[in-house]
Each structure stands twice: as structure tokens, then as C-alpha cells.
Amino acid sequence: MLLAIGSTFQGLLYAQDYLLREIDFSGTAEGNVGSAMEEIAGRHGFYFSYQSSLVDLESKLPFSSYQGKLAGFLQGVFGDSHEFREHDAYVIIRYAPGKLDADLEMVADGKSLVIQGQIRDYHTAEPVSTASIYEKNGLAYAMSDGQGNFELRLKSASPSSVWLTLRKEEYRDTSFVLLPPVQVDLDKHAGSRFRFLPGNGSADNLEESFWGGMFIGFRQRMQRLNLAGFFAESPVQMSLIPGLSTQGVFSSQMINNFSLNLLGGYTAGVEGLEVAGLFNMNQRMVSGMQTAGLFNMVGGGVSGFQAAGIFNNVYDSLSGFQVAGILNKVGNDLNGAQVAGLVNQVAGKARIQIAGLANRSYSTDGFQLAGLINRTKAGAGKVQIAGILNQSGANVDYQVSGLFNKADTVVGLQLSLVNVAASSDYTLGLVNIVGDGEKSISVGLDESSFVQLSLRSGGRKLYGLLGTGLRLHPITLFGLDLGLGWHAIRKRSYFMDVELVNRLSSDFAGISNHSNVFRMLQGFQSGRMKYYAGPTIAFSVLDQSWAWPVGGWVIAEKRNSRGLFALHAGLTGGVQYVF
């Protein structure tokens, strides 16, 4: 028995009557639709939800002021081609120029109730295909075929009432109440749980991806478009592949507490546990735990634990822990940790990232640890440790790498072969390019008759030394100096630097010597010139064939089959040019 035909969705049962509220709008300085909607929503404590591509927020209002119901205001702004609905704290604006109609028949079939019918366009009477039909109390779903026909089977043969809703993109919602010969009890409707989640484009991203295009079918895409933003809750679902599940093609609109996908599945979301042999795909969110043999893909956000054999891809934020054999990817912020065999990538702020090869994020407020490379566009937080390269677009506390570090401001230690920073006090490397640091080239002579040409570069406290040298007497030796230094005292003109230098020297004809030298250089600076001198103490291992005296004052020496070992002291001095 057909009791009523209407165009209101069941979400109105829980509405706050925002559309019926009296509003007094006197205009805004901008005078456009967007500013008006923002002011009205803020004043009355709700949110507008709409598809941004179909609403021009910059368009001018058709009136300068308005007094009356919110529904009348929206009707005046958007006209008859849109419908307006409420759910929870949202007023939903939907482009729906079309209207639906239906021929329905309800038949008892044993313990089930079967509803059959045809969906038509109200104005043209033409069949409407891929329309979504569902009954809210029994959570039963169907979709019309190419001729608009459908069949819906309810588990109970004698429900108190059947609330049938038709939905189709660009059509107004249409609801029917079908009454079997029993007493109607509207309290029964509270048993089924529905919710509205405003669109954010996440489902589009997921479905348009390579894997989404491969595994998400046309009928599931149509259900998502028809039922955009409205979801039902279910305790359990099982699937073999997307579309072949206990919830059929409506799995894309179901939020489950437990989801078991033997091969793979596509659901609206999980609030509990989801397990898959190969893959999990979720339109909106995951809250709890999700594991898959190959990959997990979530169009919205994740709160909890996520693990996959190959990769995890979360299009919004992740709060919790994520681990993958190859790749972790988060489209917004990561409030937690990522561990990947190869690569972690976060479009927003990340907390902790650990990867075998590389970590990338917009910024980090924790630390990054990678076998090869760490990169952030903004600040890198506490620590970056990489085998080859660290790069921070802004500040970082500590950077340690095997080859190259780059940052804006480094608060603590920057350790690598090459360090680049706008500001850093403690840089340890052979070459350090620091904006507020110091670089100099020096020529010096020490007690071993080595003439040295050295590059000193670093921050305001620590610096690196890279130099070469030449000794002409008693034989010609060529030297390479690698060292670290500390600006111990820096006054107006007086300074004292402490250095530890490793020197390798050879004649390239068989003699090879090795020295570790401690220097205490003191001097004064005049403009860009520095003049220095100071004591040195060195421990040298000289070649077995070395037959000449050790330079400087010999404190102790010993010769064995491996060569001449000597502890000796001396003096060094020279001049530096600061640039």
C-alpha cells in the first residue's frame, strides 16, 4: 500500500530545524554568496555542505538584505534547481534539477518481503538507470538496471513499515512509506543508524587512482555519487572482492565494526578491525586496526594502526602507527609514526618517519631516520639522520649524514662531510657554508717544515679544516690535512682556536707518513686578516724506511717492524684571509 510520496531524506528525522529558523540578514561588506553563508552559519551554529564545483561563492547575492526562514533565503539564492536538507549540524545544498517517480509492488515471499518496481523520471516518464534504492530500517539496498527496474528483498516479512528512499545524482531525493497490514510504530526507525559526512573529494582521489580504477566497479561508483555523504553502520561485512560481498555494491556506503576481505574489499570505512588477504580500500576513514597482505588505501583519514606488505596510502591525515614493506604515503598530517622498508611520504606535518631509503614530508616536529635521504620543505623538527643527505627547508635541531646536510637554522649539531646552513653554531664537516659563520683561507708553516694551504669553514663555534701541504727538506713530501676546530675565544681583536688535524703525507714513491696533530692557535685579527701562532703536539707513525729526524721536540719515539712511532711537540704559525 502506497501511503505517501515525498522528497525528504530520512536524515530529517534527526534534524535541528535549521531550514525553518528565522534569520535576519542585513548583508556583508563583500556582498557575495560565500560571505553571506559564512556569516549565517557562524551565527546559528551549523555548517553548510555542498559540492564546491557547483556553488559559486563569489557570485553576488540577489538581494541586499533578507528576513525570513533559512529555506527561503537558500531558495532565493540557488533557485529551484537545488534542494536543501539537514543532517546533524549540517545544512546540505545539493544540485538536483530532476525529480524521481516509481511504480512499486510489495509481495510476501516466505519469511521475506520483496519490493519490486521501476524508477522513472517524473517529468519525462523515461526509465532511470543506476538509481540507488534502500530501506533504512532493514538496511536493504538495490540499484535500478538499464530499464529502471529493481528488486529489494527484506529479511522480515512483516515489518511495521517500509521506508523506501530513492537517490540519484542530480535528482531530488524521493521517499515512500509502504505499509503492510500492521500497526505503524515510528519508534522502530531509531534502530538503524545513519550518519552524514560532508564531501571532501577524498573518494574521488581514491576512485581515480590506478588501483581504484582497477578494483572499484561502476555500480559502486554510482552508489557513492547517488548517496554522497550519507552512510549506514553495520557490525560485520565479508567480501571476496569489491562488489562481491555480504553488502553487495552498497559496501561503499557501509561503515563496519569488523571487515574481513578474503582477497580485497571496498567499504565506506571501518571503526574496529579490518583484515584482508590482499588489499583493503576505504572510501572515508579507518579507526582501529587495518592489515593487508599487499596494500591499504583510505580516501579519508586513519586513526590507529595500519600495516601492509607493500604499501599504505592515506589521502587525508593519519593519527597512529603505519608500517609497510615498501611505501607509506599520507596526504595530510601524520600524528604518529611511519616505518617503511623503502620510502615514507607525508604531504603535511609528520611526527616520526623511519625508512630504509628516504623520508619526505612538508615538515617534521619529531625525527626522520633514513638509509639515504631525508627531506622537508619546512622545518625538520628535532633530528634528521641519513646515510647520504638531509635537507630541511627551515629550522632543525640536529642533522647527521654521511655526505651532505642543508638547513636554514640549525639549533644543535650539524655533522656531515659538507654542511650548508643560514645559521649554525656547531657544524662539523670538511666543508661548511654557514651564512652567519666564518670562512677563511690560510698559509702556514709548522715544526715539520710543512707549508700548508688550508680552508677553514664553519659556524660561530665549530668549523672544519681541509688543507694541502708541501715539505721540501730533507725529501719532497705532499700532504693532505683533514680536521675539526673550535673557536674557543673570540674577542674584539684577539682569538684562540683549538684544532685537531689528521695529516697524510707521501712522496708517491714508497714513503707514507701519518700524523694526528693537536693545535692551539692564538693571534689577532685586523679587518679580514688574521695572524696566528701557537704550540702543537703530534703523534706520528712514520714509514719504516724513514731515516730522517722527526720534526720539532721529540718527547718519545720507538721503532719496530711497522715503522717509527713518535710523540713530538712544536710550533706553527701563519696568516688567514677571512671571507
C-alpha positions as CSV (number, residue, x, y, z in Angstrom):
1,M,0.0,0.0,0.0
2,L,1.4,3.3,-1.1
3,L,0.9,5.8,1.8
4,A,2.8,8.8,0.7
5,I,5.3,10.2,-1.7
6,G,7.7,12.9,-0.6
7,S,11.0,14.4,-1.3
8,T,12.7,14.4,2.1
9,F,15.5,12.1,3.2
10,Q,15.3,10.1,6.4
11,G,18.1,12.3,7.9
12,L,15.5,15.0,8.5
13,L,14.1,12.9,11.3
14,Y,17.2,13.9,13.4
15,A,17.4,17.5,12.1
16,Q,17.7,20.6,14.2
17,D,15.2,22.6,12.0
18,Y,17.8,24.9,10.7
19,L,15.9,25.4,7.5
20,L,12.9,26.6,9.4
21,R,14.8,29.1,11.5
22,E,14.1,32.8,11.2
23,I,17.1,34.7,10.1
24,D,17.8,38.4,9.8
25,F,20.5,39.1,7.3
26,S,21.5,42.7,6.6
27,G,24.3,42.0,4.1
28,T,28.0,41.8,4.2
29,A,30.8,44.1,3.0
30,E,31.7,41.6,0.2
31,G,28.1,41.2,-0.8
32,N,28.7,37.7,-2.3
33,V,27.2,34.3,-1.6
34,G,30.3,32.9,0.2
35,S,30.5,35.7,2.8
36,A,26.7,35.5,3.4
37,M,26.7,31.8,4.0
38,E,29.7,32.0,6.3
39,E,28.0,34.7,8.5
40,I,24.7,32.9,8.7
41,A,26.3,29.5,9.6
42,G,28.5,31.1,12.2
43,R,25.6,33.0,13.8
44,H,23.3,30.0,14.0
45,G,25.8,27.2,14.8
46,F,25.8,24.9,11.9
47,Y,27.8,24.1,8.7
48,F,26.9,24.3,5.1
49,S,27.9,21.3,3.0
50,Y,28.0,21.5,-0.8
51,Q,30.0,20.4,-3.8
52,S,32.4,23.3,-4.4
53,S,32.5,22.9,-8.2
54,L,28.7,23.6,-8.4
55,V,28.5,26.5,-6.0
56,D,30.0,29.9,-7.0
57,L,30.8,31.5,-3.7
58,E,32.0,34.7,-5.4
59,S,28.7,35.4,-7.2
60,K,26.6,38.4,-6.0
61,L,23.6,38.0,-3.8
62,P,20.2,38.6,-5.5
63,F,19.2,40.8,-2.5
64,S,21.0,43.2,-0.1
65,S,19.1,42.0,3.0
66,Y,16.7,39.2,4.0
67,Q,14.3,38.5,6.8
68,G,12.5,35.1,7.0
69,K,13.3,31.4,7.1
70,L,16.6,30.0,6.1
71,A,14.9,27.8,3.5
72,G,13.5,30.9,1.8
73,F,17.0,32.5,1.8
74,L,18.5,29.5,0.1
75,Q,15.7,29.2,-2.4
76,G,16.2,32.8,-3.4
77,V,20.0,32.4,-3.8
78,F,20.0,29.0,-5.6
79,G,16.6,28.7,-7.2
80,D,14.5,25.6,-8.0
81,S,17.5,23.6,-9.4
82,H,18.8,22.8,-5.9
83,E,17.4,21.0,-2.8
84,F,18.2,21.7,0.8
85,R,18.4,19.1,3.6
86,E,19.5,18.9,7.2
87,H,21.5,16.2,9.0
88,D,23.1,16.7,12.4
89,A,24.9,20.1,12.3
90,Y,24.9,20.3,8.5
91,V,22.6,22.1,6.0
92,I,23.2,20.3,2.8
93,I,23.0,22.1,-0.6
94,R,22.6,19.7,-3.5
95,Y,22.2,20.3,-7.2
96,A,19.1,18.4,-8.1
97,P,17.0,19.7,-11.0
98,G,15.4,16.4,-11.7
99,K,12.6,14.5,-9.9
100,L,12.0,10.8,-9.5
101,D,8.9,8.7,-9.6
102,A,8.3,5.0,-9.1
103,D,5.8,2.1,-9.7
104,L,6.1,-0.2,-6.7
105,E,4.8,-3.6,-5.8
106,M,5.3,-5.4,-2.4
107,V,4.9,-9.2,-2.1
108,A,5.5,-11.6,0.8
109,D,7.8,-14.4,-0.1
110,G,8.0,-16.8,2.8
111,K,10.0,-15.1,5.6
112,S,11.0,-12.3,3.3
113,L,9.3,-9.3,1.9
114,V,10.1,-8.5,-1.7
115,I,9.6,-5.0,-3.2
116,Q,9.7,-4.7,-7.0
117,G,9.3,-1.7,-9.1
118,Q,10.5,0.7,-11.8
119,I,12.2,4.1,-11.3
120,R,11.2,6.8,-13.8
121,D,11.8,10.5,-14.5
122,Y,8.9,12.4,-13.0
123,H,8.7,14.8,-16.0
124,T,9.5,12.6,-19.0
125,A,8.4,9.2,-17.6
126,E,11.6,7.7,-19.0
127,P,13.2,4.9,-17.0
128,V,16.1,6.0,-14.8
129,S,19.1,3.6,-14.5
130,T,21.7,3.3,-11.8
131,A,19.4,4.9,-9.2
132,S,20.0,3.8,-5.6
133,I,17.1,2.3,-3.7
134,Y,17.3,1.4,0.0
135,E,15.2,0.7,3.0
136,K,16.5,2.4,6.1
137,N,15.2,0.0,8.8
138,G,16.4,-3.3,7.4
139,L,19.5,-1.8,5.7
140,A,18.5,-3.4,2.4
141,Y,19.8,-2.0,-0.9
142,A,19.3,-2.3,-4.6
143,M,20.2,-0.4,-7.8
144,S,18.0,0.1,-10.9
145,D,19.0,-1.6,-14.1
146,G,19.1,-0.1,-17.6
147,Q,15.3,-0.1,-17.7
148,G,14.9,1.4,-14.3
149,N,13.7,-1.9,-12.7
150,F,14.8,-3.2,-9.3
151,E,14.1,-5.8,-6.7
152,L,14.6,-5.3,-3.0
153,R,14.3,-8.2,-0.5
154,L,13.7,-7.5,3.2
155,K,14.6,-10.2,5.8
156,S,11.3,-9.6,7.7
157,A,8.0,-10.5,6.0
158,S,6.0,-8.3,8.5
159,P,7.8,-5.1,9.3
160,S,5.9,-2.3,10.9
161,S,6.5,-0.1,7.9
162,V,8.8,0.1,5.0
163,W,10.6,3.4,4.4
164,L,11.9,3.3,0.9
165,T,14.2,6.0,-0.4
166,L,15.3,6.7,-4.0
167,R,18.5,8.6,-4.7
168,K,20.2,9.6,-7.9
169,E,22.8,12.2,-8.7
170,E,21.2,15.4,-9.9
171,Y,17.8,14.2,-8.8
172,R,15.8,15.2,-5.7
173,D,15.6,12.6,-3.0
174,T,12.3,10.8,-3.0
175,S,10.9,8.7,-0.1
176,F,8.0,6.3,0.0
177,V,6.3,4.8,3.1
178,L,4.8,1.4,2.3
179,L,2.5,-0.1,5.0
180,P,1.9,-3.8,5.4
181,P,-1.3,-4.5,7.3
182,V,0.1,-3.9,10.8
183,Q,0.2,-1.0,13.3
184,V,2.8,1.6,12.4
185,D,5.3,2.3,15.2
186,L,7.6,5.2,14.2
187,D,9.9,4.4,17.2
188,K,11.2,1.4,15.3
189,H,13.1,3.8,13.0
190,A,15.6,4.6,15.7
191,G,17.1,1.2,15.5
192,S,19.1,1.8,12.3
193,R,22.0,4.2,12.5
194,F,22.8,6.6,9.7
195,R,25.3,9.4,9.5
196,F,26.2,12.2,7.2
197,L,29.8,13.1,6.4
198,P,30.4,16.2,4.2
199,G,32.2,15.6,1.0
200,N,35.9,16.5,0.8
201,G,37.0,15.0,-2.5
202,S,38.8,12.1,-0.9
203,A,36.6,9.4,-2.6
204,D,37.3,11.0,-6.0
205,N,41.0,10.7,-5.4
206,L,40.7,7.1,-4.3
207,E,38.5,6.0,-7.2
208,E,40.5,7.9,-9.8
209,S,43.8,6.3,-8.7
210,F,45.3,3.4,-10.6
211,W,44.2,0.8,-8.1
212,G,40.8,2.4,-7.6
213,G,40.2,2.2,-11.4
214,M,41.2,-1.4,-11.4
215,F,39.1,-2.7,-8.5
216,I,36.2,-0.3,-7.9
217,G,33.3,-1.1,-10.2
218,F,30.9,1.2,-12.0
219,R,27.9,0.3,-9.8
220,Q,29.8,1.1,-6.6
221,R,30.9,4.4,-8.0
222,M,27.3,5.2,-8.8
223,Q,26.2,4.3,-5.3
224,R,28.8,6.7,-3.9
225,L,27.6,9.5,-6.2
226,N,23.9,8.9,-5.5
227,L,24.3,8.6,-1.8
228,A,27.0,11.2,-1.5
229,G,27.8,12.0,2.2
230,F,25.2,9.5,3.7
231,F,26.4,6.3,5.3
232,A,24.9,3.4,7.3
233,E,26.6,1.5,10.1
234,S,26.9,-2.3,10.1
235,P,28.7,-4.5,12.7
236,V,30.2,-7.0,10.2
237,Q,30.9,-7.4,6.5
238,M,32.7,-10.1,4.5
239,S,33.8,-9.9,0.9
240,L,35.7,-11.9,-1.7
241,I,36.5,-8.9,-4.0
242,P,34.9,-5.4,-4.1
243,G,31.3,-5.7,-5.1
244,L,31.1,-9.4,-4.2
245,S,30.4,-9.1,-0.5
246,T,27.7,-9.5,2.1
247,Q,26.7,-5.9,1.5
248,G,26.9,-6.1,-2.3
249,V,27.6,-2.9,-4.2
250,F,26.4,-0.9,-1.2
251,S,29.6,-1.7,0.7
252,S,30.9,1.6,-0.4
253,Q,28.3,3.3,1.9
254,M,28.7,1.0,4.9
255,I,30.8,1.7,8.0
256,N,31.7,-1.6,9.6
257,N,33.0,-2.6,13.0
258,F,34.6,-5.7,11.6
259,S,35.5,-6.2,8.0
260,L,37.0,-9.4,6.5
261,N,38.2,-9.3,2.9
262,L,39.3,-12.7,1.7
263,L,41.0,-11.2,-1.3
264,G,40.1,-7.5,-1.2
265,G,37.2,-5.2,-0.3
266,Y,35.9,-1.6,-0.8
267,T,33.8,-0.1,2.1
268,A,33.0,3.3,3.4
269,G,35.1,2.8,6.5
270,V,36.0,0.7,9.5
271,E,35.6,1.5,13.2
272,G,37.2,-1.5,14.7
273,L,39.2,-4.2,12.7
274,E,39.7,-4.8,9.0
275,V,41.8,-7.7,7.7
276,A,42.5,-8.6,4.0
277,G,44.4,-11.3,2.3
278,L,45.5,-8.9,-0.5
279,F,44.0,-5.4,-0.1
280,N,41.7,-3.0,1.8
281,M,40.1,0.1,0.2
282,N,38.0,2.5,2.2
283,Q,36.1,5.5,0.9
284,R,36.3,7.6,4.0
285,M,38.0,6.5,7.2
286,V,39.6,3.8,9.3
287,S,39.5,3.9,13.1
288,G,41.2,1.0,14.9
289,M,43.4,-1.6,13.1
290,Q,43.8,-2.4,9.5
291,T,46.1,-5.1,7.9
292,A,46.5,-6.4,4.4
293,G,48.9,-8.7,2.6
294,L,49.6,-6.2,-0.2
295,F,48.1,-2.7,0.3
296,N,45.7,-0.4,2.2
297,M,44.1,2.6,0.6
298,V,41.9,5.0,2.6
299,G,40.3,8.0,1.0
300,G,39.9,9.9,4.3
301,G,41.9,9.6,7.5
302,V,43.2,6.8,9.7
303,S,43.3,6.7,13.5
304,G,45.0,3.7,14.8
305,F,47.3,1.0,13.4
306,Q,47.8,0.3,9.7
307,A,50.1,-2.4,8.2
308,A,50.6,-3.7,4.6
309,G,53.1,-6.0,2.9
310,I,53.8,-3.5,0.1
311,F,52.2,0.0,0.7
312,N,49.8,2.1,2.6
313,N,48.1,5.2,1.1
314,V,46.1,7.5,3.2
315,Y,44.6,10.5,1.4
316,D,44.0,12.6,4.5
317,S,45.6,12.6,7.9
318,L,46.9,9.7,10.0
319,S,47.0,9.5,13.8
320,G,48.7,6.4,15.0
321,F,51.2,4.0,13.5
322,Q,51.8,2.9,9.9
323,V,54.1,0.2,8.7
324,A,54.7,-1.1,5.1
325,G,57.2,-3.3,3.3
326,I,57.9,-0.7,0.7
327,L,55.9,2.6,0.8
328,N,53.8,4.7,3.3
329,K,52.0,7.7,1.9
330,V,49.9,10.3,3.8
331,G,48.1,13.1,2.0
332,N,47.9,15.4,5.0
333,D,49.4,15.3,8.5
334,L,51.0,12.4,10.3
335,N,50.5,12.5,14.1
336,G,52.4,9.4,15.0
337,A,55.0,7.2,13.3
338,Q,55.7,5.7,9.9
339,V,58.1,2.7,9.3
340,A,58.7,1.6,5.7
341,G,61.2,-0.7,4.0
342,L,61.9,1.9,1.3
343,V,60.0,5.3,1.4
344,N,57.8,7.4,3.6
345,Q,56.0,10.4,2.2
346,V,53.8,12.9,4.1
347,A,52.2,15.9,2.4
348,G,51.8,17.8,5.7
349,K,53.5,17.7,9.1
350,A,55.0,14.4,10.2
351,R,56.0,13.3,13.7
352,I,58.3,10.3,13.2
353,Q,59.5,8.8,10.0
354,I,61.8,5.7,9.6
355,A,62.6,4.4,6.2
356,G,65.2,2.1,4.5
357,L,65.8,4.6,1.7
358,A,64.1,8.0,2.0
359,N,61.7,10.1,4.1
360,R,59.8,13.1,2.7
361,S,57.4,15.5,4.4
362,Y,56.3,19.1,4.3
363,S,57.6,19.5,7.9
364,T,58.5,17.3,10.9
365,D,58.2,18.0,14.6
366,G,59.8,14.7,15.7
367,F,62.6,13.0,13.8
368,Q,63.5,11.4,10.5
369,L,65.8,8.4,10.1
370,A,66.6,7.1,6.6
371,G,69.2,4.9,5.0
372,L,69.8,7.5,2.2
373,I,67.8,10.7,2.2
374,N,65.6,12.9,4.5
375,R,63.8,16.0,3.1
376,T,61.3,18.5,4.4
377,K,60.0,21.7,2.7
378,A,59.6,23.5,6.0
379,G,61.1,22.8,9.5
380,A,62.5,19.3,10.2
381,G,61.9,19.3,14.0
382,K,64.3,17.5,16.3
383,V,66.6,15.2,14.4
384,Q,67.4,14.2,10.8
385,I,69.7,11.2,10.4
386,A,70.5,9.9,6.9
387,G,73.2,7.8,5.2
388,I,73.8,10.4,2.4
389,L,71.7,13.6,2.6
390,N,69.5,15.6,5.0
391,Q,67.6,18.7,3.7
392,S,65.4,21.0,5.8
393,G,63.5,23.9,4.3
394,A,63.6,25.8,7.7
395,N,64.8,25.0,11.2
396,V,66.1,21.8,12.6
397,D,67.8,20.9,15.9
398,Y,70.3,18.2,14.7
399,Q,71.4,16.9,11.4
400,V,73.7,13.9,10.9
401,S,74.5,12.4,7.5
402,G,77.3,10.7,5.6
403,L,77.7,13.3,2.8
404,F,75.5,16.4,2.8
405,N,73.3,18.5,5.2
406,K,71.3,21.6,4.3
407,A,69.0,23.6,6.6
408,D,68.0,27.2,7.4
409,T,68.7,27.4,11.1
410,V,70.4,24.6,13.0
411,V,70.0,24.8,16.7
412,G,72.3,22.0,17.7
413,L,74.9,19.9,15.9
414,Q,75.2,19.6,12.1
415,L,77.5,16.7,11.2
416,S,78.5,15.7,7.7
417,L,81.2,16.0,5.1
418,V,79.5,19.1,3.7
419,N,77.1,21.3,5.7
420,V,75.1,24.2,4.4
421,A,73.0,26.5,6.7
422,A,71.9,30.0,7.1
423,S,72.7,29.9,10.8
424,S,74.5,27.3,12.8
425,D,76.9,27.4,15.7
426,Y,78.0,23.7,15.8
427,T,78.9,22.5,12.3
428,L,81.3,19.6,11.9
429,G,82.4,18.8,8.4
430,L,85.2,19.3,6.0
431,V,83.3,22.0,4.1
432,N,80.8,24.2,5.9
433,I,78.9,27.0,4.3
434,V,77.1,28.9,7.1
435,G,75.5,32.3,6.5
436,D,76.4,33.8,9.9
437,G,79.6,31.6,10.2
438,E,83.2,32.2,9.1
439,K,85.3,31.0,6.1
440,S,89.0,31.6,5.7
441,I,92.0,30.6,3.6
442,S,95.3,30.4,5.3
443,V,99.0,29.9,4.6
444,G,101.1,28.5,7.4
445,L,104.3,26.7,8.4
446,D,104.9,24.2,11.2
447,E,107.8,22.5,13.0
448,S,107.9,19.6,10.4
449,S,108.7,22.1,7.6
450,F,105.3,21.7,6.0
451,V,104.0,24.7,4.2
452,Q,100.2,24.4,4.4
453,L,97.3,25.9,2.3
454,S,94.1,25.4,4.3
455,L,90.4,26.2,4.0
456,R,88.6,26.7,7.3
457,S,84.8,26.9,7.2
458,G,82.0,26.6,9.8
459,G,79.7,28.2,12.3
460,R,80.2,30.5,15.2
461,K,81.6,27.8,17.4
462,L,82.8,24.8,15.4
463,Y,84.4,24.6,12.0
464,G,86.1,22.1,9.6
465,L,89.5,22.2,8.0
466,L,90.6,21.0,4.6
467,G,94.1,21.6,3.5
468,T,97.1,20.6,1.5
469,G,100.8,20.9,2.2
470,L,104.3,20.6,0.8
471,R,107.6,19.6,2.5
472,L,110.8,20.1,0.5
473,H,113.5,19.1,3.1
474,P,115.0,16.6,3.6
475,I,112.8,14.9,0.9
476,T,109.8,16.2,-1.0
477,L,106.5,15.2,0.6
478,F,102.9,16.1,-0.3
479,G,100.4,16.3,2.5
480,L,96.6,16.3,2.9
481,D,95.1,17.8,6.1
482,L,91.6,16.9,7.4
483,G,90.5,18.4,10.7
484,L,88.0,20.0,13.0
485,G,88.3,23.2,15.0
486,W,86.7,25.2,17.9
487,H,86.6,28.9,18.2
488,A,87.4,28.8,21.9
489,I,87.9,32.6,22.4
490,R,86.7,35.4,20.2
491,K,87.2,39.0,21.4
492,R,87.3,42.2,19.5
493,S,90.7,41.5,18.0
494,Y,92.2,38.6,20.0
495,F,91.2,35.0,19.2
496,M,92.1,31.5,20.2
497,D,91.2,28.4,18.1
498,V,91.7,24.8,19.1
499,E,92.2,22.2,16.3
500,L,92.6,18.5,15.8
501,V,94.1,17.7,12.4
502,N,94.8,14.4,10.7
503,R,97.6,14.6,8.1
504,L,98.6,12.1,5.5
505,S,101.9,12.7,3.7
506,S,103.7,10.8,0.9
507,D,106.3,11.2,-1.8
508,F,104.3,8.9,-4.0
509,A,107.3,6.7,-4.4
510,G,107.0,4.4,-1.4
511,I,107.2,6.6,1.7
512,S,103.9,7.2,3.5
513,N,103.5,9.0,6.9
514,H,100.5,9.6,9.2
515,S,100.2,12.3,11.9
516,N,97.5,13.3,14.4
517,V,98.1,16.9,15.5
518,F,96.6,19.0,18.3
519,R,97.0,22.7,17.8
520,M,96.3,25.7,20.0
521,L,96.3,28.8,17.7
522,Q,96.3,32.3,19.2
523,G,96.5,35.6,17.4
524,F,94.8,38.9,16.5
525,Q,92.5,40.0,13.7
526,S,92.7,43.2,11.7
527,G,89.9,43.6,9.2
528,R,89.8,40.5,7.2
529,M,93.3,39.4,8.0
530,K,94.2,37.1,10.9
531,Y,97.7,36.5,12.2
532,Y,98.3,33.4,14.3
533,A,100.8,31.2,16.0
534,G,100.7,28.5,18.7
535,P,102.0,25.3,20.1
536,T,101.3,21.9,18.7
537,I,101.6,18.3,19.9
538,A,101.5,15.4,17.5
539,F,101.6,11.6,17.4
540,S,103.1,10.4,14.2
541,V,103.5,7.0,12.5
542,L,106.4,7.3,10.1
543,D,107.2,4.9,7.3
544,Q,109.5,2.0,8.1
545,S,112.1,3.4,5.6
546,W,112.1,6.9,7.2
547,A,115.7,7.7,8.1
548,W,115.5,11.4,8.9
549,P,114.9,13.2,12.2
550,V,111.3,13.8,13.5
551,G,110.3,17.4,13.3
552,G,110.1,19.5,16.5
553,W,110.9,18.5,20.0
554,V,110.7,14.7,20.4
555,I,109.1,13.6,23.6
556,A,109.2,9.9,22.9
557,E,109.8,7.6,20.0
558,K,110.0,3.9,19.2
559,R,110.8,1.9,16.1
560,N,109.6,-1.6,15.3
561,S,108.9,-3.6,12.2
562,R,105.9,-1.5,11.3
563,G,107.7,1.9,11.4
564,L,108.7,4.8,13.6
565,F,106.3,5.9,16.3
566,A,106.9,9.3,17.7
567,L,105.3,11.8,20.2
568,H,106.6,15.2,19.5
569,A,105.8,18.9,20.0
570,G,106.4,22.1,18.1
571,L,105.1,25.4,16.8
572,T,103.0,26.6,13.9
573,G,102.1,30.0,12.6
574,G,100.6,31.7,9.6
575,V,98.2,34.2,8.2
576,Q,94.4,33.8,7.3
577,Y,92.2,35.7,5.0
578,V,88.5,35.8,6.2
579,F,85.7,36.0,3.6
